Amino acid sequence: MQRTRWPLICGLGIALGCYTIARAEVEPGAELVQLVIGLVQDEDKDLRALGFEQVRTEAKGAGATSQFAALLPKLPPEAQAALLSALADRGDPAALPAVRDVLKTSRDEPVRVAAIAALGFLGEQDDVRCLLELLCAAVPAEQEAARAGLVRVSGSTVSAEIAAALTRNTAQPAARDTAQPAAPLRVTLIEILANRRAFDALPVVLAAATDDDVAVRAAAMTALGQLAGPEQIAGMVQAVLRAEPGAERAAAEKAIMFVCRRLEDAEKRALPLLAAIDRLNASDRTALLPTLGRVGGTAALTIIEGAIGSPDTALHETGIRALCNWPDASIAPRLIELVKTDQHPEHGTLALRALIRVAPLPDGRLPQERLDLLKEALALSTQDADRNQVLNRAQAVRTVETLRFLLPYVDQPDFAQQACESIVELAHHRELRDANKPEFHAALDKVIQTSRDSIVVERANRYKNGQTWVRPKSPKQK
């Protein structure tokens, strides 16, 4: 755009602002609406952008909204998509009929994605079926827009309709001869319910937690970890027993832990779980001990200690694993005792690694106490892998004393790379770094000379220069 048009755009912006202020208490006049319409239809993209901003924020009223929405079929695809976005931000359902029409008639992907997004902002109960069907669209961008729309769309029975799609195939018109949607779609529906905070859908999600498909079970337990209350614990216990040992079982146990943690009194957190366990047979009660260990509390500890003291080898081992799941460092003295005295070396290793995990947790202890416990864990370690894990966990204790603890390990080849990484992570915290600048600068110099990790070296250089560093997003965050 030529520079000579900038004064025109600025002048229009000022004029529109003044007009809006002057008529703030009345329906916008026809001249203002026509001015905005003219801007939206202008061939110059900067003038159109000014018009779209006016659609978003000014010229209020359903009448004006309808006139703006009526422009959609008259615009080229790029402008259609931009106007749909502006109408969505405007939030007036008067635009809804026009948005639906665009979705029915357009084959342009950006326009359809913008229309689906607008449906999420403006839509009603009647639009849920359409959004559910779009979850199966061939175009991934349309699927994602439909997913976001289902999270956002309002209506008293929206969550119930989404929940119904978990148990009957209402979301895939082409496959209604099947009893349920495919597992990936059901996972998506569960995640949508969790994002909607759909507490009324908890019975359906709880049923999905014991599904035959592992992905569905995992998604349901994640959702329950976010939404469930103590009254759902009994059902979640069955899901833990249904989960495969390993990563799935551990994630299911943590979901119960999250629910129990919502009880303010730490000594009462295990009570719903204990009530559910009491109704199980002996084998299942033993299988739930690791879950009980994640919740903690005096009552849980009594039961777990009973298992550890059992002459039954399998029960003893399960008790050890349960104790090693403990949620805080209050169990540290017992873990240290097990490291030193348990007759099975593998159990001592489990206890040591649990000690390394809980030692730096911010659970009310002073930073020096947390660091001292890490040092004790280091003294008990006999393998370099465990020693390096101590150095890794030390970065959670953000004090200059931790820097001094880590620094000698930069000179030891077996531990130098982990020590460098932990020092740089400490330096990430500007207040700590700036308060101890000479020590940190000297340490960062050593890191730059020693580290073989280019990102660690880059961070060290940036922190030395007083610059920031932004952690790259994981693929799930992008």
C-alpha positions in Angstrom: 0.0 0.0 0.0 1.3 3.5 -0.8 2.4 5.6 2.0 0.0 8.3 1.0 -2.9 6.1 2.2 -1.7 5.9 5.8 -3.1 9.3 6.7 -6.4 8.1 5.3 -6.4 5.0 7.4 -5.4 6.8 10.6 -8.0 9.4 10.0 -10.7 6.8 9.4 -9.7 5.1 12.6 -10.0 8.3 14.6 -13.3 9.2 13.0 -14.8 5.8 13.7 -13.6 6.0 17.3 -15.1 9.4 17.8 -18.4 8.3 16.1 -18.6 5.3 18.4 -18.1 7.4 21.6 -20.7 9.9 20.5 -23.3 7.2 19.9 -22.3 4.8 22.7 -25.8 4.6 24.1 -27.8 4.1 20.9 -28.1 1.6 18.0 -25.4 2.4 15.4 -26.6 4.6 12.6 -26.9 3.4 9.0 -24.0 5.6 7.9 -21.6 3.9 10.4 -22.7 0.5 9.3 -22.3 1.4 5.6 -18.9 2.9 6.3 -17.8 -0.4 8.0 -19.3 -2.4 5.1 -17.3 -0.3 2.7 -14.1 -0.9 4.5 -14.7 -4.7 4.6 -15.3 -4.7 0.9 -12.4 -2.5 0.0 -9.6 -4.0 -2.2 -6.9 -2.7 0.1 -6.1 -5.3 2.8 -5.2 -2.6 5.4 -8.5 -0.9 5.0 -10.3 -4.3 5.1 -8.4 -5.0 8.4 -9.7 -1.8 9.8 -13.2 -2.8 8.8 -12.8 -6.2 10.4 -11.7 -4.6 13.6 -14.8 -2.4 13.6 -16.9 -5.6 13.1 -15.3 -7.1 16.2 -15.6 -4.2 18.6 -18.0 -1.5 17.3 -21.3 -0.8 15.6 -23.1 -3.0 18.2 -26.5 -4.5 17.6 -28.1 -7.5 15.9 -29.2 -5.4 12.9 -25.6 -4.4 12.2 -24.4 -8.0 12.8 -26.9 -9.3 10.2 -25.7 -6.7 7.6 -22.1 -7.6 8.2 -22.8 -11.4 8.0 -24.7 -10.8 4.7 -21.5 -9.8 3.1 -20.0 -13.3 3.4 -21.1 -14.7 0.0 -20.0 -11.5 -1.7 -16.4 -11.6 -0.5 -13.3 -13.5 -1.9 -12.2 -16.5 0.3 -9.5 -14.7 2.2 -11.8 -11.9 3.2 -14.6 -14.4 4.0 -12.3 -16.2 6.5 -11.3 -12.9 8.1 -14.9 -11.8 8.4 -15.9 -15.1 9.9 -13.2 -14.6 12.5 -14.4 -11.1 13.2 -18.0 -12.2 13.6 -16.9 -15.0 16.0 -15.1 -12.4 18.1 -18.1 -10.1 17.9 -20.1 -12.9 19.7 -23.5 -12.0 18.3 -25.6 -15.1 17.4 -27.4 -13.0 14.8 -24.6 -14.0 12.5 -25.2 -17.7 13.1 -27.5 -18.4 10.0 -24.9 -16.9 7.7 -22.1 -18.9 9.3 -24.1 -22.1 8.8 -24.7 -21.3 5.2 -21.0 -20.8 4.5 -20.3 -24.1 6.1 -22.8 -25.8 3.9 -21.7 -24.2 0.6 -18.0 -23.4 0.8 -15.3 -25.9 -0.3 -12.4 -23.6 0.6 -10.4 -25.0 3.5 -9.5 -21.8 5.3 -13.1 -20.5 5.0 -14.5 -23.8 6.3 -12.1 -23.8 9.2 -13.0 -20.2 10.1 -16.7 -21.1 9.8 -16.3 -24.1 12.1 -14.4 -21.9 14.6 -17.2 -19.3 14.5 -19.8 -22.1 15.1 -18.0 -22.8 18.3 -18.3 -19.2 19.5 -21.8 -18.5 18.2 -23.4 -22.0 18.0 -26.3 -23.4 19.9 -27.5 -26.9 20.9 -28.6 -27.6 17.4 -25.1 -27.2 16.1 -23.6 -29.9 18.2 -24.5 -32.7 15.8 -22.7 -30.9 13.0 -19.6 -30.3 15.1 -19.6 -34.0 16.1 -19.7 -35.1 12.5 -16.9 -32.7 11.6 -14.7 -34.5 14.1 -14.5 -37.1 11.4 -13.7 -34.7 8.6 -11.0 -35.6 6.1 -9.2 -32.3 6.7 -7.2 -32.3 10.0 -7.6 -28.5 10.4 -11.4 -28.9 10.3 -11.3 -31.7 12.9 -9.2 -29.5 15.2 -11.6 -26.6 14.7 -14.6 -28.9 15.4 -12.9 -30.1 18.6 -12.3 -26.6 19.8 -15.8 -25.7 18.9 -17.3 -28.6 21.0 -15.2 -27.4 24.0 -16.6 -23.9 23.6 -20.2 -24.2 22.4 -22.8 -23.4 25.0 -26.0 -25.2 25.8 -27.5 -27.0 28.8 -27.4 -30.4 27.2 -24.3 -30.1 25.0 -22.1 -32.2 27.3 -24.8 -34.9 27.5 -24.9 -35.1 23.7 -21.1 -35.4 23.5 -21.2 -38.1 26.2 -23.8 -40.0 24.3 -21.5 -40.2 21.3 -19.2 -42.3 23.5 -21.7 -45.1 23.8 -23.5 -45.0 20.4 -22.2 -43.9 17.0 -23.8 -40.5 16.6 -20.6 -38.9 15.3 -19.9 -41.0 12.2 -22.8 -41.1 9.8 -20.9 -43.4 7.4 -20.4 -46.1 10.1 -23.7 -46.3 12.0 -23.8 -50.1 11.7 -21.1 -50.2 14.5 -22.0 -50.1 18.1 -19.5 -47.4 19.1 -17.2 -44.8 17.4 -13.7 -45.8 16.7 -11.3 -45.6 19.6 -9.4 -42.5 18.4 -12.7 -40.6 18.2 -13.8 -41.8 21.6 -10.5 -40.6 23.0 -11.2 -37.2 21.5 -14.7 -37.1 22.9 -13.4 -37.9 26.4 -10.8 -35.1 26.1 -13.5 -32.7 25.0 -15.6 -33.5 28.0 -12.6 -33.0 30.3 -11.9 -29.6 28.8 -15.6 -28.7 29.2 -15.4 -29.6 32.9 -18.4 -31.8 32.2 -19.1 -33.2 35.7 -22.5 -34.4 34.6 -20.8 -36.8 32.2 -18.7 -38.5 34.9 -20.7 -41.8 34.8 -20.0 -42.2 31.1 -16.3 -41.4 31.5 -16.1 -43.8 34.4 -17.5 -46.6 32.3 -14.9 -45.8 29.6 -12.1 -46.2 32.2 -12.6 -50.0 32.0 -12.9 -50.1 28.2 -11.3 -52.9 26.1 -9.1 -50.3 24.3 -6.1 -49.1 26.2 -6.1 -45.6 24.7 -9.8 -45.1 25.7 -9.0 -46.3 29.2 -6.0 -44.0 29.5 -8.0 -40.9 28.3 -10.9 -41.7 30.6 -8.6 -42.0 33.7 -6.8 -38.8 32.8 -10.2 -37.1 32.6 -11.3 -38.6 35.9 -8.1 -37.4 37.5 -9.2 -33.9 36.5 -13.0 -34.1 37.2 -13.8 -36.9 39.7 -14.5 -36.7 43.3 -14.2 -39.2 46.2 -17.5 -40.8 45.2 -15.9 -42.0 41.9 -13.0 -43.7 43.6 -14.6 -47.1 43.8 -15.1 -47.1 40.1 -11.6 -45.8 39.4 -10.2 -48.7 41.5 -11.7 -51.1 39.0 -10.0 -49.2 36.3 -6.6 -49.5 38.0 -7.1 -53.3 38.2 -8.1 -53.3 34.6 -5.0 -51.4 33.5 -2.0 -53.2 32.2 1.0 -53.3 34.6 3.6 -50.7 33.7 3.0 -47.2 32.3 -0.8 -47.6 32.0 -1.2 -48.9 35.6 1.1 -46.1 37.0 -0.9 -43.4 35.1 -4.2 -44.9 36.5 -2.8 -44.9 40.0 -1.8 -41.3 39.7 -5.3 -40.3 38.5 -6.7 -41.7 41.8 -3.9 -39.8 43.7 -5.0 -36.5 42.0 -8.6 -37.1 43.1 -7.6 -37.9 46.7 -5.4 -34.9 46.9 -8.4 -32.6 46.6 -9.3 -33.5 50.2 -7.6 -30.7 52.2 -6.8 -32.9 55.3 -3.8 -35.1 54.3 -4.8 -37.7 56.9 -8.2 -38.2 55.3 -7.1 -38.4 51.7 -6.7 -42.2 51.7 -10.1 -42.8 53.3 -12.2 -43.1 50.1 -9.6 -45.4 48.6 -9.4 -47.5 51.8 -13.2 -47.9 51.7 -13.0 -49.1 48.2 -10.2 -51.5 48.8 -12.0 -53.0 51.8 -14.6 -54.4 49.4 -12.1 -56.2 47.3 -10.7 -59.7 47.6 -7.2 -60.3 49.0 -5.5 -60.5 45.6 -7.0 -57.2 44.5 -6.3 -55.5 47.8 -2.6 -56.4 47.3 -2.6 -55.1 43.8 -3.9 -51.7 45.1 -1.1 -51.2 47.6 1.0 -49.2 45.2 -2.0 -46.9 44.6 -2.4 -46.5 48.3 1.3 -45.6 48.6 0.8 -42.7 46.1 -1.9 -41.2 48.4 0.0 -41.6 51.7 -1.2 -40.9 55.2 -1.0 -42.8 58.5 -3.7 -45.3 57.8 -2.1 -46.2 54.4 1.3 -46.5 56.0 0.1 -49.0 58.6 -1.3 -51.3 55.9 1.8 -51.0 53.7 4.1 -51.7 56.6 2.1 -54.8 57.3 2.8 -55.9 53.8 6.5 -55.2 54.1 6.7 -57.2 57.3 5.0 -60.2 55.7 7.0 -63.4 55.2 5.3 -63.7 51.8 7.9 -62.6 49.3 5.5 -61.2 46.8 3.5 -59.3 49.4 6.8 -57.9 50.8 7.9 -56.7 47.4 4.5 -55.1 46.7 4.7 -53.3 50.1 8.2 -52.0 49.2 6.9 -50.7 45.8 4.0 -49.1 47.6 6.3 -47.3 50.0 8.5 -46.1 47.2 5.4 -44.3 45.7 5.0 -42.1 48.7 4.0 -38.5 47.8 6.4 -36.6 50.1 9.7 -36.8 52.0 8.1 -37.7 55.3 8.9 -41.3 54.4 12.7 -40.5 53.9 13.9 -42.1 57.2 12.1 -45.3 56.4 13.5 -45.3 52.9 17.1 -44.8 54.2 16.5 -47.7 56.6 15.4 -49.9 53.7 18.4 -49.0 51.6 20.7 -50.0 54.4 18.9 -53.1 55.8 16.6 -54.8 53.2 17.9 -58.2 52.4 17.0 -57.9 48.7 19.4 -55.6 46.8 16.8 -54.8 44.2 14.5 -53.5 47.0 17.3 -51.3 48.4 17.7 -49.9 44.9 14.0 -49.1 44.7 14.1 -47.4 48.1 17.2 -45.3 47.1 15.6 -44.1 43.9 12.4 -43.2 45.8 14.6 -41.3 48.2 16.2 -39.4 45.4 12.8 -38.5 44.0 11.3 -37.2 47.3 14.4 -35.5 48.7 14.0 -32.1 46.9 10.2 -31.9 46.9 9.0 -28.5 48.1 6.9 -29.9 51.0 7.6 -27.3 53.7 11.1 -28.2 54.5 13.9 -25.6 54.3 16.0 -25.7 51.1 19.1 -26.7 53.0 17.2 -29.7 54.5 16.2 -30.8 51.0 19.8 -30.4 49.8 21.2 -32.3 52.8 18.8 -35.2 52.1 20.0 -35.3 48.5 23.6 -35.4 49.7 22.7 -38.3 51.9 21.1 -40.1 49.0 24.3 -39.5 47.0 26.4 -41.0 49.8 24.2 -44.1 49.7 24.4 -44.5 45.9 26.7 -47.2 44.5 25.9 -46.7 40.8 26.8 -43.7 38.6 23.2 -43.7 37.2 21.8 -43.0 40.6 24.6 -40.4 41.4 23.7 -38.6 38.1 20.0 -38.6 39.1 20.9 -36.9 42.4 22.7 -34.2 40.4 19.6 -33.9 38.2 17.2 -33.6 41.1 19.4 -31.0 42.8 18.3 -28.4 40.3 14.9 -28.3 42.1 16.6 -26.8 45.2 17.2 -23.2 43.9 19.9 -21.9 46.2 23.5 -20.8 45.8 24.5 -23.7 48.1 23.2 -26.1 45.4 25.4 -24.4 42.9 28.4 -24.9 45.2 27.4 -28.6 45.6 27.2 -29.2 41.9 30.3 -27.3 40.7 32.9 -29.9 41.7 31.2 -32.5 39.6 31.8 -30.5 36.4 35.4 -31.7 36.7 34.5 -35.3 37.0 33.9 -36.9 33.5 31.3 -39.4 34.7 29.1 -36.6 36.1 30.2 -33.5 34.2 27.3 -33.4 31.6 24.6 -33.7 34.2 26.2 -31.2 36.5 26.5 -28.7 33.6 22.8 -29.2 32.8 21.7 -28.7 36.4 23.9 -25.6 36.9 22.4 -24.0 33.8 18.9 -24.8 35.0 19.7 -23.0 38.3 21.0 -20.1 36.3 17.7 -19.9 34.5 16.2 -18.2 37.6 17.3 -14.6 37.3 16.8 -13.6 40.9 19.0 -16.4 42.1 21.6 -15.7 39.4 21.7 -12.0 39.8 22.0 -12.2 43.6 25.1 -14.4 43.2 26.5 -13.1 39.9 30.2 -13.7 40.4 29.7 -17.3 41.4 27.3 -18.0 38.6 29.5 -16.3 36.0 32.4 -18.4 37.0 30.3 -21.6 37.0 28.8 -20.8 33.6 32.3 -20.3 32.2 33.2 -23.8 33.3 29.9 -25.1 31.8 30.7 -23.4 28.4 34.1 -25.1 28.4 32.9 -28.5 29.5 29.4 -29.2 28.2 29.0 -31.2 24.9 25.3 -30.1 24.7 24.9 -27.1 22.3 21.7 -26.0 24.0 23.3 -26.1 27.4 26.2 -24.0 26.1 23.8 -21.6 24.4 21.8 -21.1 27.6 25.0 -20.6 29.6 26.2 -17.8 27.3 22.8 -16.1 27.3 22.5 -16.2 31.1 26.1 -14.7 31.3 24.9 -11.9 29.1 21.8 -11.2 31.2 19.5 -12.6 28.4 16.5 -14.9 28.7 16.0 -18.3 27.1 12.6 -19.7 26.2 12.2 -23.5 26.5 11.1 -25.0 23.2 7.5 -26.2 23.2 7.0 -30.0 23.1 5.1 -31.4 20.1 1.9 -31.6 22.2 2.1 -27.9 23.1 2.5 -26.8 19.5 
